[in-house]
């Protein structure tokens, strides 16, 4: 977790604003219980960063809120939280087509 401190410094303060009763870092089980009971978020994905930090993403599929925590399974720290969680689509990665100025020809 030694790399976690710089990550917390550059992360947004959304979690603190959204969850004022939850400190940024706390007992991992307390963080888990808080996210499950207060926000209805459940563990969705686990991942490991290139510098070895373990991350868990919690998501509430009904409200589309999410929280990402870094954890060593003893202590967890909220690093990001937000709303409007949804799957990415390819359209976000395609370049816009240039407008030819001609009306489309319906088929």
C-alpha positions as CSV (number, residue, x, y, z in Angstrom):
1,X,0.0,0.0,0.0
2,X,3.0,2.3,-0.1
3,X,2.0,3.6,-3.5
4,X,-1.5,4.3,-2.3
5,X,-0.8,7.6,-0.7
6,X,0.1,9.4,-4.0
7,X,-2.9,7.8,-5.6
8,X,-5.2,9.2,-2.8
9,X,-3.7,12.6,-3.2
10,X,-4.5,12.8,-6.9
11,X,-7.9,11.1,-6.6
12,X,-11.1,13.0,-6.5
13,X,-12.8,13.9,-3.2
14,X,-16.1,12.5,-4.4
15,X,-16.1,9.6,-1.9
16,X,-15.7,12.0,1.0
17,X,-18.5,14.3,-0.4
18,X,-20.8,11.4,-1.1
19,X,-20.1,9.5,2.1
20,X,-19.3,12.0,4.8
21,X,-19.6,9.3,7.6
22,X,-16.9,7.2,6.0
23,X,-13.3,8.2,6.4
24,X,-11.0,7.7,3.4
25,X,-9.3,4.7,5.0
26,X,-10.7,2.3,7.5
27,X,-11.0,-1.4,8.4
28,X,-11.7,-3.3,5.2
29,X,-14.7,-5.1,6.6
30,X,-16.3,-1.8,7.8
31,X,-15.8,-0.2,4.4
32,X,-17.3,-3.3,2.7
33,X,-20.3,-3.3,5.1
34,X,-20.8,0.5,4.6
35,X,-20.9,0.3,0.8
36,X,-23.2,-2.7,0.9
37,X,-25.7,-1.4,3.5
38,X,-25.6,2.4,2.8
39,X,-25.3,2.4,-1.0
40,X,-26.5,-1.1,-2.0
41,X,-23.2,-1.6,-3.8
42,X,-21.8,-5.0,-4.2
43,X,-18.3,-6.1,-5.3
44,X,-18.2,-6.1,-9.1
45,X,-14.6,-6.4,-10.1
46,X,-11.2,-7.0,-8.5
47,X,-8.0,-5.8,-10.2
48,X,-4.3,-5.3,-9.4
49,X,-2.4,-2.2,-10.4
50,X,1.0,-2.3,-12.1
51,X,2.5,-1.3,-8.8
52,X,0.8,-4.1,-6.9
53,X,-2.1,-2.4,-5.2
54,X,-5.3,-4.4,-5.0
55,X,-8.5,-2.6,-6.2
56,X,-12.1,-3.6,-5.8
57,X,-14.9,-1.9,-7.6
58,X,-18.3,-1.9,-6.0
59,X,-21.4,-1.2,-8.1
60,X,-25.1,-0.8,-7.4
61,X,-26.9,-1.9,-10.6
62,X,-30.2,-0.3,-9.7
63,X,-28.8,3.2,-9.0
64,X,-25.7,3.0,-11.2
65,X,-23.4,4.3,-8.4
66,X,-19.9,2.9,-8.0
67,X,-17.0,3.0,-5.6
68,X,-13.4,1.9,-6.1
69,X,-11.3,1.0,-3.1
70,X,-7.7,0.1,-2.7
71,X,-7.2,-2.7,-0.1
72,X,-4.9,-5.1,1.5
73,X,-8.0,-6.8,2.9
74,X,-7.2,-5.4,6.4
75,X,-7.4,-1.7,5.5
76,X,-9.3,-0.2,2.6
77,X,-9.2,3.3,1.2
78,X,-11.8,4.8,-1.0
79,X,-10.1,6.3,-4.1
80,X,-13.0,7.1,-6.4
81,X,-16.8,7.1,-6.3
82,X,-19.5,8.3,-8.7
83,X,-22.7,7.7,-10.6
84,X,-23.9,6.7,-14.1
85,X,-21.9,3.5,-14.1
86,X,-22.6,1.6,-17.4
87,X,-20.8,-0.6,-19.9
88,X,-18.6,1.2,-22.4
89,X,-19.6,1.0,-26.1
90,X,-17.5,1.0,-29.2
91,X,-19.1,4.3,-30.3
92,X,-17.0,6.1,-27.6
93,X,-13.8,5.0,-29.4
94,X,-14.8,5.6,-33.0
95,X,-13.7,8.7,-34.8
96,X,-16.6,10.9,-35.9
97,X,-17.4,10.6,-39.6
98,X,-16.9,13.8,-41.5
99,X,-20.1,15.5,-42.7
100,X,-20.2,15.3,-46.5
101,X,-22.9,17.9,-46.8
102,X,-25.0,15.5,-48.8
103,X,-28.4,14.3,-47.4
104,X,-28.4,10.6,-46.5
105,X,-30.1,8.4,-49.0
106,X,-32.6,6.1,-47.2
107,X,-32.5,2.5,-48.2
